[in-house]
């Protein structure tokens, strides 16, 4: 049985992950630590499936794990691989009660959303255990639910020192755009940066697709780039510096009266007109400022949750 079949069948506890030349142990359901006998690189965390409908990266990560078990891929650095929202993944849903990627600043026994809050706590504990091997690189792999003017992009939760070298890292994984955000976000990548000093990124990679359809060709560069990272190889030559945006502000939905004045089919990174009405939640109204672009607009989130991010391009590269 391969790793993805085992996860979907809820039988990963019985599945031996024998990776040649490594000591592998299961830290939590869907989370394994792989320690090479001969390590030549800093620790690496790869996570996919924090949203259960973002399956292309899940299948890429599963392929890499199966390749390592078959002796085709040779890990050369401490490696934590994790599948995020297992319950949602098995039901082909984004989440069950609350967006898991908004739960990484929640206390472990917060009221409501018990499934996602508990899963966030388990992932945070696993990351803390793995972080004992030192600072390294964390990549949280996602897909977008809407069209984007940049089909693949990375979000860096904090401008931390970049041991891997941001331009080469992003280019080798087929990610030409970087969004600089803040480490206070309640996301898994921000947790890694904030609590453990990881060089951390959220990768947004193509569009969501049904599980079992296999990763699309647009993820070939990601697969190849991750393969080289796991083997602690030098990233392949890139095409220069990434295009950089910086988060300016976020609009939070405060009540069910919230109205988002952005077209339902508006793509990520759509430039906005200065003074354009963006949203209203009586009595407050929000207007676009000069040079802003829209990112992740979603009026259907729960009150108290971010409904849209506003970013602005930065001159120069990373």
C-alpha positions in Angstrom: 0.0 0.0 0.0 1.4 3.5 -0.9 1.3 6.4 1.6 -1.7 8.2 0.0 -3.9 5.0 0.0 -2.9 4.4 3.7 -3.8 7.9 4.7 -7.2 7.8 3.0 -8.0 4.4 4.5 -7.0 5.7 8.0 -4.4 2.9 8.3 -1.2 4.8 8.4 -0.5 3.7 12.0 0.1 0.2 10.7 2.1 1.3 7.7 5.8 0.9 8.0 7.7 3.7 6.3 11.1 2.0 5.7 13.3 4.5 3.9 16.7 3.1 3.1 19.5 4.7 5.0 17.2 6.5 7.4 15.5 6.1 10.8 11.8 6.9 10.4 9.2 7.3 13.1 5.6 8.4 13.1 5.2 11.4 15.4 1.4 11.9 14.9 -1.2 10.6 12.5 0.0 11.7 9.0 3.3 13.1 10.3 6.7 11.3 10.1 10.2 12.2 11.0 13.0 10.8 8.7 16.6 11.0 9.9 19.3 10.0 7.4 22.2 8.1 8.8 24.4 10.4 6.8 23.1 14.0 6.9 24.6 16.8 4.9 21.9 19.4 5.1 19.8 21.4 7.6 16.3 20.2 8.7 13.5 20.3 6.1 9.7 20.4 6.8 7.3 19.6 4.0 3.6 19.9 4.7 0.6 19.5 2.3 -3.1 19.2 2.8 -3.7 21.8 5.4 -6.8 22.4 3.3 -8.4 19.1 2.3 -9.4 20.1 -1.2 -5.9 21.3 -2.2 -4.7 17.9 -3.5 -2.1 18.5 -6.2 0.7 19.2 -3.6 -0.6 16.3 -1.5 0.0 13.9 -4.4 3.4 15.4 -5.1 4.4 14.9 -1.5 3.0 11.3 -1.5 5.0 10.5 -4.6 8.2 11.8 -3.0 7.7 9.7 0.1 6.9 6.6 -2.0 10.1 7.2 -4.0 12.1 7.5 -0.8 10.7 4.2 0.4 11.6 2.6 -2.9 15.2 3.7 -2.6 14.9 6.1 -5.6 15.0 9.3 -3.6 17.8 9.4 -1.0 17.2 11.9 1.9 20.3 13.7 2.9 18.9 16.0 5.6 16.5 15.6 8.6 13.1 15.6 7.0 9.6 16.0 8.6 6.7 15.3 6.2 3.2 16.0 7.2 -0.3 15.8 5.8 -2.4 18.6 7.4 -6.1 18.2 7.7 -6.6 14.5 7.4 -10.3 14.5 8.2 -11.0 17.0 5.5 -8.7 15.3 3.0 -10.6 12.0 3.4 -13.9 13.8 2.8 -12.6 16.0 -0.1 -13.5 19.2 1.9 -11.5 22.3 2.5 -12.2 22.0 6.3 -14.8 20.6 8.6 -15.5 23.3 11.2 -12.8 26.0 10.8 -10.0 26.8 8.4 -7.0 24.9 9.9 -4.6 27.5 8.6 -6.2 30.0 10.9 -5.8 27.8 14.0 -2.0 28.0 14.7 -2.4 30.7 17.3 -5.2 28.9 19.1 -4.8 27.4 22.6 -5.0 23.6 22.4 -8.4 23.4 24.1 -10.1 26.5 22.6 -13.9 26.2 22.4 -15.5 25.4 19.1 -13.9 23.9 15.9 -12.6 21.0 18.0 -11.4 19.0 15.0 -9.2 21.7 13.4 -8.0 23.1 16.8 -6.9 19.7 17.9 -5.2 19.0 14.6 -3.4 22.3 14.8 -2.1 21.4 18.3 -0.9 18.0 17.1 1.0 19.6 14.1 2.5 22.3 16.3 3.7 19.6 18.8 5.2 17.6 16.0 7.0 20.6 14.7 8.3 21.4 18.1 9.7 17.9 18.4 11.4 18.1 15.0 12.8 21.6 15.7 15.1 20.0 18.2 17.3 19.1 15.2 17.9 22.8 14.6 16.7 25.6 12.4 16.0 24.8 8.8 13.5 25.3 6.0 9.7 24.9 6.1 7.5 24.7 3.0 3.7 24.5 3.4 2.2 23.5 0.1 -1.2 24.8 -1.0 -3.3 25.4 -4.1 -5.5 28.4 -4.9 -9.3 28.2 -5.1 -9.5 31.0 -7.7 -7.7 32.1 -10.8 -4.5 34.1 -10.4 -2.4 36.4 -12.5 0.6 34.6 -11.0 -0.4 30.9 -11.0 2.3 30.0 -8.5 3.6 32.2 -5.7 5.1 32.0 -2.3 4.2 33.8 0.9 7.0 34.5 3.4 5.6 35.2 6.8 8.7 37.1 8.0 11.9 38.5 6.4 14.1 36.0 8.3 17.6 35.2 7.1 17.4 32.9 4.1 19.9 30.1 4.4 18.6 28.3 1.3 18.8 31.5 -0.8 15.3 32.8 -1.7 15.8 33.4 -5.5 17.3 29.9 -6.1 14.9 28.1 -3.8 11.8 29.7 -5.4 13.0 29.4 -9.0 14.0 25.8 -8.6 10.4 25.0 -7.4 8.8 26.9 -10.2 7.6 29.8 -8.0 8.5 33.2 -9.6 6.6 35.5 -7.2 7.1 36.2 -3.5 4.6 37.9 -1.2 6.1 39.3 2.1 3.7 39.0 5.0 4.0 39.1 8.8 5.0 36.4 11.3 1.9 37.1 13.4 -0.4 35.3 11.0 -2.2 32.2 12.4 -0.7 30.0 9.7 1.5 26.9 9.8 4.4 28.6 8.1 4.2 31.6 10.4 4.3 29.3 13.4 7.5 27.7 12.1 9.1 31.2 11.6 7.8 32.7 14.8 8.3 29.9 17.3 11.3 28.0 15.8 13.2 30.4 13.5 12.6 28.4 10.4 13.0 30.0 7.0 9.3 29.4 6.2 7.1 29.8 3.1 3.6 29.0 2.1 3.6 27.9 -1.6 0.4 28.5 -3.6 0.6 26.2 -6.6 -2.0 26.2 -9.4 -5.7 25.4 -8.9 -7.5 22.9 -6.7 -8.3 19.5 -8.4 -9.9 16.2 -7.4 -7.8 13.8 -5.4 -6.7 10.9 -7.5 -6.4 13.0 -10.7 -2.7 13.2 -10.1 -0.6 16.3 -9.9 -0.8 18.4 -13.0 2.2 19.2 -15.2 2.4 22.7 -13.7 3.7 21.0 -10.6 6.6 19.3 -12.3 9.0 22.0 -11.3 7.8 21.7 -7.7 8.4 18.0 -7.7 11.9 18.3 -9.1 12.8 21.2 -6.8 11.6 19.3 -3.7 13.5 16.2 -4.8 16.7 18.2 -4.8 16.0 19.8 -1.5 15.4 16.4 0.2 18.7 15.2 -1.3 20.4 18.4 -0.1 21.5 19.2 -3.6 22.1 22.7 -4.9 19.0 24.2 -6.3 18.9 24.2 -10.1 19.7 27.5 -11.8 16.9 30.0 -11.6 15.7 32.8 -13.8 16.7 35.7 -11.6 15.0 37.4 -8.7 11.3 36.8 -8.0 8.8 39.5 -8.4 8.0 40.7 -4.9 4.7 42.0 -3.3 4.3 43.1 0.2 1.1 42.8 2.3 -0.3 46.3 3.1 -3.4 45.4 5.1 -6.2 42.9 5.6 -9.9 43.4 5.7 -11.6 41.3 8.3 -15.3 40.3 8.0 -17.0 41.5 11.2 -20.6 40.4 10.7 -22.9 38.6 8.4 -23.8 42.1 6.9 -20.4 42.2 5.3 -20.4 42.9 1.6 -17.3 42.5 -0.6 -17.3 44.7 -3.7 -14.8 42.6 -5.7 -16.1 40.5 -8.6 -16.6 36.8 -7.7 -14.3 35.9 -10.6 -11.6 38.5 -9.8 -8.2 36.8 -10.0 -5.5 37.1 -7.4 -3.1 40.1 -7.9 -5.8 42.1 -9.8 -4.8 45.8 -9.6 -7.3 48.1 -8.0 -8.4 51.6 -8.8 -7.4 54.1 -6.1 -10.6 55.1 -4.2 -12.5 52.1 -5.4 -15.0 50.8 -2.8 -13.8 47.4 -1.7 -16.0 46.3 1.1 -18.5 47.5 3.7 -19.7 46.1 7.0 -22.0 48.8 8.4 -21.1 51.3 9.4 -17.5 50.8 8.2 -16.4 51.0 4.5 -13.0 50.2 3.0 -11.5 51.8 -0.1 -8.5 50.8 -2.3 -5.3 52.8 -2.1 -2.9 53.7 -4.8 -1.0 50.6 -6.2 -2.9 48.0 -4.2 -3.8 44.6 -5.7 -6.3 42.1 -4.3 -5.3 38.7 -2.9 -7.5 35.8 -1.5 -10.9 37.7 -1.7 -13.6 35.6 -0.1 -16.7 37.1 1.4 -18.0 33.6 2.6 -15.6 33.3 5.5 -16.9 33.3 9.1 -17.2 36.6 11.0 -13.9 37.5 12.6 -12.0 36.0 9.7 -9.9 37.7 7.0 -12.0 38.3 3.9 -9.4 39.9 1.6 -5.6 40.7 1.6 -4.3 43.9 -0.1 -0.8 43.8 -1.5 1.5 46.2 -3.3 4.4 45.4 -5.7 7.9 46.1 -4.4 10.6 47.4 -6.7 13.5 45.0 -7.1 13.7 41.4 -6.0 14.0 39.4 -2.8 
